[in-house]
Amino acid sequence: SRRTVIVDARTGRVVRQVPGTQRQADVAADAVVAPDLRSMYLPAATAGAAASCDAAWTQVDLASGRRKPAFGGLTGVGEFSLSADGRTLAYLHTTAPTTLDRSQFRMRCQTELVVRELASGRQRTWTIPPGAIVRGLQLSPDAARLVYLLERTPGGDLLLHLLPLAGTTSAADGHDLPVAGDCSPTMWRFVDDRQLLA
């Protein structure tokens, strides 16, 4: 059972609980806070494997607790990242399961990478090569690049990958960033348009 609270960062004191955020969740990091710090996103309740491929999110106003379907009710939204101005959504679009993942004994959704302008609905799509996995999407502040962890083949190396959105069509385009240490990075964020913190 989880809830979302507002904490005073100077004292560590819980100021208040965000209304309507009581929920059951298997993962600790199940909420995404918007760049403007006014709302947060929670996975909408789903049932069964087919529903997980048609996933949706609920937007919660942090002040009032008001809830509404996120992104105009868009479904098939897996992991996502919002631009700094909140106008552009980069997300992993999932569709109904079509292949059996024998290593994990479950049906696997078809996945593609999408960048969508929320106001107009205009979007572009990038293919994800068969067997590849993309996770940890982060959109640059100027919405010109994406960075994510890319596993090109099942069980292969996990590399931090930078994708310029202009002139590319596949999630494998762009280039892998140099490895800084013995292990794959676990967290990464754009500091600004030119710097990445990992």
Salt bridges, closest charged atoms under 4 A:
ASP8 OD2 - ARG10 NH2 3.10
ASP30 OD2 - ARG23 NE 2.70
ASP101 OD2 - ARG108 NH1 2.86
GLU112 OE2 - HIS93 ND1 2.82
GLU117 OE1 - ARG122 NH2 2.91
ASP142 OD2 - ARG145 NH2 3.58
ASP176 OD1 - ARG152 NH2 2.95
ASP176 OD1 - HIS161 ND1 2.65
